[in-house]
Every structure is written in C-alpha cells, then in structure tokens.
Amino acid sequence: MIRFRLPVLVLALVFLAGCGFHLRNRIALPSDLGPVRVVGASTSYSALVTSLSRGLQAAGATLAAPPGEDAATAVDAQVATLRIMSERWGDLPIAVDQFGRAQEFSLRYAVVFAFTKADGTDLVPQQVVELSRDYVSPPQDATGTTTEREVLAEELRREMAASILRRVDGVVRSSPVNAAP
C-alpha cells in the first residue's frame, strides 16, 4: 500500500499542473500606499470592515489607527482610505406556492466602495459590487430557515470582502507603475 502512495501523488501533481491549476497569488498593493484605514458606511460595527481590514493586513498593508469617535467622516491626509459608502441587503421572492406564499428567495447584498490614496487620488474609483444567493424557505416548515439565511449572509460578507480586495488587486496589477514586486 505504501509503495503506491508516491506514484499516485506524482500522478495527481502532474494532472493538476496539466490542467492549469495554480494557487492564487497574494493581493498586490502599491508600494507607496502607506497606512490604510477602512471606513464603514456608519459608525457602528461592521463585519465587512473587519473582513476587509484583515484581508488588507494579510496582503501586507499597514493598518492605520482609528481616527477617534467619528470614523465615517474623518479625513487624514497621511492615510489611504478604503471607504464603504453603502451596504444594502434585500430578500426578493422568486417563487410562490399555489396559495401565493413565497417559497424561494434571492438574498442580495450590494456594496458601494472607493479606495483613495493618501494624496487624495483614486486608486479604485467608486463602484458597486452586488452578490446574490438563492435559498428555499417553505412557509409550512419554517424551522431552520432563519439559520440558513444567516449562514448565507455570512458567506456573502466573506465573498464581498474577497471581491472588493480582488478589484483592488486588479487595478494595481493593471498599472505597472504601482505594482509591488
């Protein structure tokens, strides 16, 4: 059994290399970016702001200290800012039963954001990212559907943070002057 492990492992690696599979690179940030602050749409806690802060830190960015109580309106000339201008959630019914009760929903999550450098120039201009997931919620058996929606919402938050960071990465990689080695 042990003597078959190495050939199977080598064969699996050859197939993975042949199909073009490769691990995703670390997110590229401009070398002159400096400290970064992630600012939410409101002054209250936001899971998206936390996820984006962690993602930027993992990419090698230095996070700036919070400016104080009024984080949503603070402007600091020495700090690059990833500003979340709006977060919107919505449930749209997409299927109904014979009694007119909604059974299937589309959970939508839209975020408007912009990323500016410390000098005030736009790194990523204002844009909207919208994600959605469909789920079934039978009206006669509502047990567990709230939990399913919460799980989908958490998944959408993670995917939204990754999508925003990929957009930043795409802008930086498309500009050879700003790309970090």
C-alpha positions, 0 to 999 in steps of 0.5 A: 500500500505504501509503495503506491502512495508516491506514484499516485501523488506524482500522478495527481501533481502532474494532472493538476499542473496539466490542467492549469491549476495554480494557487492564487497569488497574494493581493498586490498593493502599491508600494507607496500606499502607506497606512490604510484605514477602512471606513464603514458606511456608519459608525457602528460595527461592521463585519465587512470592515473587519473582513476587509481590514484583515484581508488588507493586513494579510496582503501586507498593508499597514493598518492605520489607527482609528481616527477617534469617535467619528470614523465615517467622516474623518479625513487624514491626509497621511492615510489611504482610505478604503471607504464603504459608502453603502451596504444594502441587503434585500430578500426578493421572492422568486417563487410562490406556492399555489396559495401565493406564499413565497417559497424561494428567495434571492438574498442580495447584498450590494456594496458601494466602495472607493479606495483613495490614496493618501494624496487624495487620488483614486486608486479604485474609483467608486463602484458597486459590487452586488452578490446574490444567493438563492435559498428555499424557505417553505412557509409550512416548515419554517424551522431552520430557515432563519439559520440558513439565511444567516449562514448565507449572509455570512458567506456573502460578507466573506465573498464581498470582502474577497471581491472588493480586495480582488478589484483592488488587486486588479487595478494595481496589477493593471498599472505597472507603475504601482505594482509591488514586486 
